[in-house]
Amino acid sequence: MKQLVLILLATAGVAAQQAPGQIRPRPAEGREPEFQAPTIREYKPKSQLVAPQHLVPRAKFPVIDIHSHQPTPISAAEYDRVMKGMEANNLQILVNLSGSFGDRLHQGVAALKASKYKDRMVLFANINFGGGVGPGFGAKAAKQLDEDITAGAMELKIFKDLGMFVNKAGGGRLPVDDPELDAVWDTCARRNVPVLIHIAEPPAFFEPLDYTNERWLELSLYPDRRHQTGVRFEQLMTERNNLIKKHPNTKFILAHFGWHANDLARAAKLLDTYPNAYYDVAAVLYDFGRQPRASHDFFVKYQDRILFGKDSYQPDEYPYYWRVFETNDEYFDYYRDYHAFWKLYGIGLPDPVLKKLYYQNALKLTPGLSKASFPQ
């Protein structure tokens, strides 16, 4: 009997170590390395794979980056620096989502009008949530937004603070779909300007910080990205979807693919359910590049609903996007190992889809953008 118990315990221990689908122990299970193991940041194996490489330093077609962040107002010297990166990458229009509101936005618009780069950068307005949201806030914010659009703001950008950090004036978290903000969304519908809205963070940021979390390294490096307490990811998704449903005449561009690039079936269901919803691809390239066939099919099927965006302005990082979208290359590095320790694969989009992704969809959704630099 004692021997049977020991056998059962040993069997249970082996089963606990086995990966899903594994039916027998592997030869190295239970063994320890003879040499000191490297840390996660030290282990950089050099691939022995020899595969065709097609680097793409410049986008095949002119691009509108719908998701960038620049100073407002931007100085002439800084604009010169930004423009060098734009020209190198074939970026024709850069959308500055950090346009602010009121006087600062007006100063930002004036700086762009006075620059030597006509129509190459535009501003999106923001909402001032400082001080909390109480009765009458929505009407006041909508009035300010109306003035900002008249002054030259192209759209409205909502930062991730809404839903996670913005509170009601009397205390407590303000839900994304709180009716106090209805006047803001209605103003966007009336003025025919989309809302580029960032709700939540990647789902892994809300999960336990253990070695099964694929974003463990990033969360270890950046404590402010951890959301193990407070409002949960699914609650934020529910509130966001309620907002989209409640305002069918308002166009919502979901920043970062709505944080559904890791689950394309869910991403598709959202677009099928809400015809007023769109995605930008900012800062989620790592998810498209690890599922190239599924991504290719998704981008082709929903080619009218996806816009190009990058987020942080690093000119040397754009070519990774061009390579994923334009080639069928295999097994190449992502530019930030703490985002993705895996390799990328090209999804090889056809030219008509690339044109929609790079500029046509943005021109369609934002009528105020200049069409001068784009082929018809």
N, C-alpha and C positions, 0 to 999 in steps of 0.2 A: 504493500500500500504506500509506504514511504517513498519507494522508488518511483511509483506512478505519479505521485504529487510532484516530485522533482522534475520528471519528464514534462508534465503539464506546464510547470512554471517556466522551464526552459523554452518550451514551444511558444508560450505566451510572450516571452521576452523577444524572441526572434520575430514574431508576428508584429510586435509593436514597432520594430525597427524597419519593417518592410514598407516600401512605397505602395500606394494604391495600385492594384492590378498585378503586383509582384506575387508569384505563386511559390517561390522557393528562395532561400537565402542566397545572396551573391557571394562570390569567393572572398571578397575583402571585408565583409561585414564582421565587426568585432575586432578588427585589427587596427592598430594605431600607427601613424607615420613614424618611420625611423628617424626622420629629421624634424627639426622644429617647424611647426606649421606657421605659414605666413599669416599676417592679419588680412582682413578683407580688402584693405587698401593696397597691400603689398603684392597680392597675387594677381599678376598681369600676364597670363600665359600668351605666348606668341603663337598665333594660329599658323598651322602648316598648310592650310587650305590655299590652293592656287585657283583663283577664279577670275573671270573678266572684270575689269574695273572701268567704269565710265564716270569720272568725276564731272560734276556740272557746276562750274564756278558762277554761272550766270543763268537766270531763268530763261526758258525758251521763249516765253511771251512776256509782255509787260505786266507788272504786278501791282495790285493795290493791297497794301498791308493794312487790314482793317483793325489791327490790334497792336498798337505800339504805345509807348509812354515816353514823353519828352518834356522838357521844362516848359512852363507857361508863365509869362511870355518867353519865347526862345530868343537868345541873342544871335546876332549876325554871325559871330565866330562859331557858335555851337551849331547853327544851321549849316554852315559851310562843312563842318566835320561830319554831320549827319548825311549831307548830300553826297559826300564821297562814297560812303557805303551804299547809298541808294543807287548811284550810278553804276557801281561795280556789280550790283546784283540784279539790275533791271527793275528796280522798284520805282514806279512812276508816281505813286501817291502814298504818303505815309499818314495814317490816321492817328493823331495824338488823342488818346482816350483821357488824358489827364488835363482836360481843358478848364476845369474849375467852373466858376459861376460868377455872375455879377461883374464887378469892376475888373477882377483879374482875367476873366474870360474875355472881356472887351479889350483889354490890353494885349492879350494873346492874339486875338483876331487882327488887331491893328498891326502887330509886329509881323504877322504873315503877309498882310497886304502890302506892307512897306518893303518886304524882302525882294531880292532879285530872282527868287524861285517861284514864279507865279503858279498857283494852284497845285504845288507839289506836296503841301502839307495842309491838313484841315484839323479842326478841333471838334471834339464831342463835349457836350456840357455834362456837368455832374450836379448832384443834389447835395446840399449842405445839411447833413444829419446831425451836426453838432448840437448838443443840448437836449437830445431826445425828441421823440415824436408825440405830440399831444393833439387835442382837438384844434382844427384849423390849420395844422401844419401842411396837409396835402394841398389845400387851396393856395396857400402862400408859396409853396414850392413850385406848383404848377404855373403860377403867375411869373415867377422868376425864370422858369424854364422857357416860357413863352417869349419873354424878353431876350433871353440868351439865344434862342433860335433866330429871332428877328435880327439880332446883332451879328449872326454869322455861324453859330454852332450848327453842325450838320446832323447830329444825332444826340442821344442821351446814353451815357455810360453809367451803369450801376456797379459799384465795387462789391466785393465779397462781404463787406461789413454788414450789409443788409441780410438779415437772417441769422447772423452769427454774433455780431457785436452791437448793432444799433438797438437801443432800448426805447421803451415808451417813456414819456416825460414823467410819469408817475412811478416808474420802475418796472422791471421785467422786460424780457426780450420781445422785440417787435417782429411778428411773423412776416415772412416775405409777402404773403397775400393779404396783409391787413388792409381793410377797406379805407383807412385814412389816406392811403396813397393812390386811390382810384383816380383822383383828379390828375395826377402826374401821367399815368398810363393813357388816360383819355386825351390829354393834351398831345401826346405823341401820335395818337391815331388821327386826331384832327389836323395836325401839322404835317402828317405823312412822313414822320421821322422814326426810324426803328429804335429799339432799345437794345443795346449790347449789354447783356446782363451776366454778371459773374456771381453764381450762387454756389456756396460750399467750396470744398476742396476735394482732391482725389479721395476715393473711398478708403484707401489704405491709411490715410492720415487719421481716420477715426477709429481704426482697429487697434488692438493691443500691440504694444511696442515689444514684440518678441522676435525670435529668429525666423518665424514663419512669415513675417511681414516683408513683402518684397521692396518696400521703401524704408527698411530699417536704417540703412546708412544715412539717407537724407534726413530722416527724423532724428537721428542721433546728432547730426551736424547742425540742424536748425530747430531748436526747441520750440520756437514760435509756430511751427507748422504742425505741432501735435495737438490733436483734438480728441483725446481719450475721455474727456468729460464734457458736459454741456450738451447742447442740441446735437442730435444724431443726423447722420448723412441722409437716411431715408426720410426723416421728418422734413428736412430742407427740400428734398426732391418733391415730396408731396405738396408742400407749400408753393414751390415754383410752378409745378404743373397746374395747380389750382389757379394761379395768377394768369398763366397763358390761356387757360380755358375761359376764365372770366372775362378776358379782354380780347375777343377774336378779331377785332379790327386793328389791334396793335401788333406790329411785327416785332418779334423777339429773336435776337441773335444770341444764342447761348454760347458764352465764352468757354473755351477749352472743351468743345464738343459736349458741353453739358456734363462733363466728367463721365461720359458713357463710351469713350473710345475703347475701353477695355471690354465692353459688352455691346457688340454691334447689333445684336438682336434687340436689346433694349433701346438702343439709339434709333433703330428703324421704327420700332413701335411708337416712339414719341413723335417722330415726323409723320407717321401715318395717322396718328390721332389728332395732331394739332397742325393744321395747314399754315398757321401764322408763325411757326417756329422754324429756326434755321440754326446752323452750327458754324462756329469758326474753329480752325484747327490749331489755335495757338497753344504751344507748349505741351502737346500730347503726341508729338511725332513718334515717340518711343512705342506707343500702342499700335499705330498703323504699321510701323516697320517690322513688328514681330508677328503679324498675321497678314502677309501680303496678298494672298488670294482673296480672303474675305474682305479686306480693305478695298481692293480693286473693285470687287463686285458692288460693294456699298457705294463707293464714290461714283460709279457709273449709274447705278439705279437712282441715286438721290443727287444727281449732278446739278440740279437747280437749287439745292438747299444748303450748299456748303461754301464758305468763304475762306480765303486765305488770311491768316494772321500769325504773327510770330511771338508777341508779347515783348520780352526784353530785347532791346535793340543792340544786337551784337552782329555786325556785318559778316564776320567769319563763320557764323553758325547757319546762315541762310542756305548755303550750298548743300547742307545735309537734307534740307527740305526738298530742294530741286532734285537731288539724287533719288530720294525715296519716291517722289511723285512722277519723275520723268523716265526712270530707268528700271530695268529688271535685275539690277545687280544683287548679289547675294552676300550675306554674312559680313557686313561692315559695321564699324563702330558708330555709336551714338556720341554726341559731343559732351555729355555730362554723365560720368559713370555713377554718380549718386542718384540720378534719375532712373537710369537703366543700366544694369550690369550685363544685359543681353545684347545681341547683335541685331542689326537692322537688315531688311530686305526691301528692294524696290518694288513698287506696286504698278509701275508701267502704265500710267493713265494715257488714254488716247488724246490727241490734240484738242478735239472739241470739248472734252471734259476739263482739260487743263485750262483752257481759256475761260470757262465758266468759274472754275475755282480761283484762278489768278485775278480776274478783273470783271468779267461780265456780270456775275451775281451781285457784286458790290455796287456796280453802276446801276443795276436794276433796283436795288433796295434803297440806295441813297441818291436821289435825283440831283442833289446839289453838287456832286462830284464832277469835275471836268472830264469830258470824254475826248479831249483833244489828242491825247497821246496814245489812244488805243485803236487798233484796227477794228473795222466794223464787221 
